[in-house]
Amino acid sequence: MTSSGELAYLRPPPPIDDEFVARAEEGRLPEARFRFAEPCVEQGCANWTEAGRCSVADRVVASQDDGDPGDRLPACGIRGSCRWFAQVGREACRGCPFVLHSEVSTATVET
């Protein structure tokens, strides 16, 4: 995230090593400034539904207007391992910048 609160894309994604962690811990929580992609824990997550879906991805899509997401996707370094993209496709990319980290480990979608 930039200082103005906009999502910035790092391409390629930086390696998450001790140096990155030390620098990332300076200032705000790293989770509030970076989007990380880890393997989805599915049933181990409070956002996983009985229908076998990530409710965050579904809420991101539901909160958007019906406009065309366009042909170009942002230069995202985590798309290949992104659960949201795997579930809802390019609509996830359009809504991703609006998803904020919450300290209680649940996502909040602001519209």
Secondary structure, DSSP 4 states (H G I P E B T S, - for coil): --TTS-----SSPPP--HHHHHHHTSSS-HHHH--------GGGSTTB-TTSSBHHHHHHHHTS-S----SPPP--SSGGG-HHHHHHTHHHHHHGGGEE--TTS--EE--
